[in-house]
Amino acid sequence: MPLALLALAVSAFGIGTTEFVMMGLLPNVADDLHTSVPTAGYLVSAYALGVVVGAPLLTALGSRIPRKRMLILLMALFTVGNLASALAPTFGPLVAARVLAGLPHGAFFGVGSVVAARLVAPGRQARAVATMFLGLTVANIVGVPAATLLGQHLGWRATFLVVAAIGLAAMAALARLIPRLPPEQGAGLGKELRALGGRQVLLGLLTTVFGFAGVFAVYSYLSAMAVEVTGFSETSVTFVLALFGVGMTLGVLAAGPLTDRAPRPTLYGALAGLAAVLLVLDLIAHVKWAVLVAVVLLGAAGSMTSTPLQMLIMNKAKAAPTLAAASNHSAFNLANAGGAWLGGAAIAAGWGWTSPTLVGAALAVMGLAIAVLAGALDRGEDSRVVAGAHWEHVPQHQDAQTAGHARGD
């Protein structure tokens, strides 16, 4: 794999850290800014709002900007958003800073997915995209716990200063390692919008919303379930969540080569496995060792859906895949919000702490049904990931400067 993918993974690590670290810092932020923890929870929603809005908006605005420059600009905006978070004097400006930090999230992964696919030879695009996503999963294992610990000992502002520093390091890596890529022929907002409106692209986005909502319906309440039902101590919850991150990493590592070989079967298997794990988790929620195994499998099955979905959507968007790929991350965040809301509604209705597992299983089955429908409608077409047929592969023997001069970028 080319070193350029490392720059994308480092960027994804920073984005993943800032996305999830706020959940562990809510008590600290609430105490420092003299507000309640539930009110501070709006900071999580503010970031998600930035992702949902920013993914299509920034991708559309940057449709004619060279890909390398666009990645650096997006990471610069990410860095500014985190620096503004660290310096926010009161709660209101912090909410605005979190929205700002979330704006480039989806656009970065949309553009980054296209760039990653163009950096490798045909037949290895999914592995390249999975390598970038690996930064997100490692953030859940290393970045989020370390940043939370830092915030608890040195103050939450120190956490966002460190994340801003990661953003600066990522910008330097992108500038040094990413080659200058020629724009796609005829690229532009109109072409991107037409591609986004394709039936297979829309079905892919719907699969993301329902399928991944099944993960977040449970993940959002996993800590409470581990304490209230399984009997883990509150100090052990960090270990349980880390196991979820381990599962995510294993799932991403497996998804890359599997998606390169057979994207739709990989997606079907991941969604079916997700539904099965959630149903089993409801049955064994009182058994500690079984819950630990199920948490790893839950993380693996959930993350295994991301690569085939991203690649299928990019493939079906054909020569204008960037907006569709970015919009998929808006769909992921809608799944995050919707799944958490539905899981919480089940608990509030008095169905018990394990009820989100059944809600999640139902959502995963709905996602699988949409994915199967998309596959049935796609019969007769080549549904393999054929990104190389649409995007010019950039030979790796060319460095950034040589590639840039050769293409006039």
Number of C-alpha atoms within 10 A of each C-alpha: 14 14 13 21 25 20 23 30 23 25 31 27 28 27 28 21 28 25 22 19 24 25 16 18 22 21 18 19 24 17 12 13 15 12 13 13 15 11 11 24 17 14 23 20 17 19 25 25 20 23 30 26 18 26 30 26 18 20 27 19 11 21 21 15 15 15 24 21 16 20 28 22 17 24 28 18 19 29 28 18 24 27 22 22 27 21 16 17 11 12 19 11 14 23 20 19 26 27 25 25 31 29 27 32 30 32 34 30 28 26 25 27 28 24 28 26 26 23 27 23 17 18 18 23 27 30 24 28 31 31 23 26 29 24 24 26 27 22 26 25 22 14 23 25 20 16 24 22 17 18 22 18 10 11 17 25 20 18 28 26 18 19 23 25 16 20 28 20 18 26 22 13 20 23 18 15 18 26 23 25 22 18 17 16 11 11 16 17 17 13 16 21 18 12 24 25 12 16 15 22 27 20 19 26 27 20 30 29 27 27 34 29 33 35 29 26 30 28 24 19 18 21 19 17 22 24 16 16 15 19 15 17 12 13 9 13 17 15 14 20 22 20 22 27 25 20 26 29 27 20 27 29 20 18 28 26 20 20 28 22 16 14 24 22 16 23 27 19 15 26 30 19 21 30 30 16 23 26 17 16 23 17 14 14 21 18 13 15 11 15 20 19 16 21 25 23 23 29 27 26 28 26 30 31 26 25 31 29 24 29 30 25 27 31 25 23 27 21 19 28 30 33 28 34 33 32 29 32 27 27 24 26 25 21 25 23 20 19 28 22 16 20 26 19 16 19 15 11 9 9 11 13 23 26 20 32 29 21 24 30 28 19 27 30 20 20 29 24 18 20 26 18 13 19 18 10 12 13 9 8 8 8 15 16 25 21 26 18 12 17 23 19 18 19 13 16 9 13 15 19 13 13 19 15 10 12 11 10 13
